[in-house]
Amino acid sequence: MTAGGSAAVAPAGLAAGQRTRGDDALATEFILTFKCRDSLGIVQAVAAFLLAQECYIVDIKQFGDKASGEFFMRVHFTSQEEYDAGLLRERFGSVAGEWGMQWRLEPHGRRQRILVMVSKFDHCLNDLLLRARDGDLPVEIAAVVSNHPDAAGLAAWHGVPFHRIPVTPETKAEAEARLMDLVDGYGVELVVLARYIQVLSDDLTRKLDGRAINIHHSFLPSFKGAKPYHQAYARGVKTVGATAHYVNAELDEGPIISQQVIEVDHTYEPADLVRVGKDAECRALTNAVRWHAEGRVILSGSRTVVLR
C-alpha cells in the first residue's frame, strides 16, 4: 500500500469481464483499501467520490482503532461502465491526498503474481499450487524457488518454473541477490515462504517489507529447533497450531495475519501431531495469501488489521 496508489502488474489471466489495455485493466469492479488518521467525514468523502464516478458500493468494511488513532477501510465497488484502473487512481489521488491516506485501488479479482519459496517439506507449496491452478486463490504463481531439488517435480507438474538456489553461509549474499533478480524479472508482488528453512538477511527483509509472508508452527517460542512436534508430544500438548505473518528482521515475529489452532489429546502420536500440524500450516498460509491478495490486510505498526 503506497501513498500514491500502486501500479498494477498485468496478470497472465484476467477475471471474467476484464480485458487488458497496456499495463492496466478495464473493469467494472474494483477494490479500494486504505488507512489514514481517524477523523470525521472520511466515509462521506469516499462515498461522495464513488457517487461522482457513478459507482455502487457492493461491500464495505471499516475499523477505527482507538489505540493508534488510525482508520482502516476496504470498499468493493462496481460500475455499469468499464473503467480504467489507472484513471480511477488518478481521480482518487486528490481525495487520498486530502486525508493523508496510504492506499491501493485495484480491479476486483486481479491475480497477484507470487513467488513461492520452499525447502524439503512441500505440503504448503502443494496446497498453494493446487488452489492457484483451480482458481480458488486470486494469485498467479510465477515461480518456485528452493535451496533443495526436492520440489522440482511438483512445480513441473503444475507447469511452474522452478529455480534451485543453494544457500551456504559463504554464498548467502549471492543467493539472495539471485532471488531478488527473479522477483524483479517475474514482476513478483508477493513472496511466500512455504516452509522455507533459511533465515533471510536483514537487508533482504527490508527489501521485501510488507510483501513477504512466512508460515511456522505456533509452538514458538517453545520447542525450537529440530522435530518440534516430537518435543510437543513429549510435553503432552493439547493444541497444535500455525501462524502466518509478514517477514521482518525479527525471526518469526513479524505482524501476524492468520493463525489456526487444532485441539489434540493424549491419543495423538508424534506422527499424528505432524499430520495435524501440516493441515494447520496449509490453512493458515492459504488464508494469509488470500487475504493479502484480496486487499484485506493493512499493516499497522507491529500488528495487522484484516478486513474480512
Secondary structure, DSSP 8 states (H G I E B T S, - for coil): -BTT-------SS--TT-EEETTEEEEEEEEEEEEEE--TTHHHHHHHHHHHTTEEEEEEEEEEETTTTEEEEEEEEEEEEEEEHHHHHHHHHHHHHHHT-EEEEEETT--EEEEEEESS--HHHHHHHHHHHHTSSSEEEEEEEESSSTTHHHHHHTT--EEE----TTTHHHHHHHHHHHHHHTT-SEEEESS--S---HHHHHHTTTSEEEEEETTTTSS-SS-HHHHHHHHT-SEEEEEEEE--SSTT-S-EEEEEEEE--TT--HHHHHHHHHHHHHHHHHHHHHHHHTT-EEEETTEEEE--
